[in-house]
Amino acid sequence: DIELQSNYYKVFDENGRKIADKHTSVVGDLKGFNSEYMVFMRGDYYAIYDEKFRKITEKHKSTVGDFRSISTTINFERGGNVISFDENLKEISRRHLQK
């Protein structure tokens, strides 16, 4: 689990023990997380971190779009499409949004 406490994001294991923490000024705003990684936005950049706050990758918002959701993939919306990425922000698939 991840919690925001006193401007620090803190990651806890399944037993409630703290694994790691990082100040919000370093990582930005939490957009979503799953059991393996977390998505943060700082400025115009999205960054993917593991549970110990090791940065996996980072991409500019114009490259991936607007964050939509996270499950086994990380999903963004851009240009009328939902684009699914892996944790390295490599595109896996895309589909057109039905209006």
N, C-alpha and C positions, 0 to 999 in steps of 0.2 A: 504494500500500500504506500501511498505518498500523501504527505500532509504539508500544508503551509503553516509554519509557526514562526512568528517574529521575523518575517522577511527571509526565512530559510525554508527551502523545500527539503523535507526529510523523508527518506525512503526506509521502510521497515520490512523485515522478512515476515514469513507466515506466523512466527512466534511473537511478533511485536517488537523484536530487537532492531535498533537502528542500524542500517547498513551504511548509509552515507547521507551527507547533507551538502547543500550548496546555496549560497545567497542569491536572492532574486536578481541582483544587479549583474550577476555573472551569467545566469542562464535565461533570464527573461520570464515570460509568462507561460505557464503550463497550458498546453492545448489538449492533451490527452495522453493516456498511457495504457499499456497492457502488461502482461506478466514478464515481458522481456525488455521493453524499452519505453522511453518517454519522448514526447514531442513538445518542444518549447519554441516560442517565437520571441526573438530579441531584435528590436528594430524591424527591418524588412527581411530578416533571415529566419528560416526554420532550422532547428538543430535537433538531431536525434541523439539521445544519450542512453547508455545502459543503466542498470540499477545502481552502479557505483559512480554515476556521473562521468563516465568516460565518454567523450564525444565520439559518436560513430561517423556522423557526416553532418554537413550543413549546406543548405541551398537557399538562394534568394527566392523571395516570394514570386517574382515574375517567372521563374523557371518552373515552379510546381503548382502555383495557384493558391486558392484559399483553402485552409484546413477544413475538412468536413468530418472525419471520424477516424478512429483507429480500432482495429480488431487484430486479425492475423496480418492484415495489410494496413498501410496508412493511406487514407483516401483524401484527395484534394479535388476541388472543382476549378476548372479553367476552360474558358472558351466554350461553354455549353456542354462540357464533358466532365464526367467523374473519372479521375485517373487514379489507379491503385499503384502504390509503390511498395517496395520492400524496405527493410530498415536502413539500407544504404541509399535510399531515395532513387533507386533504379526502377523505371517503369515496368510494371507487370502486365497491366491491361488498362483499357479505357472503354468507356461506353458513353453514348450520347444521352444527355438528359432529355427525357420526354416532358414537354411542357403541357 
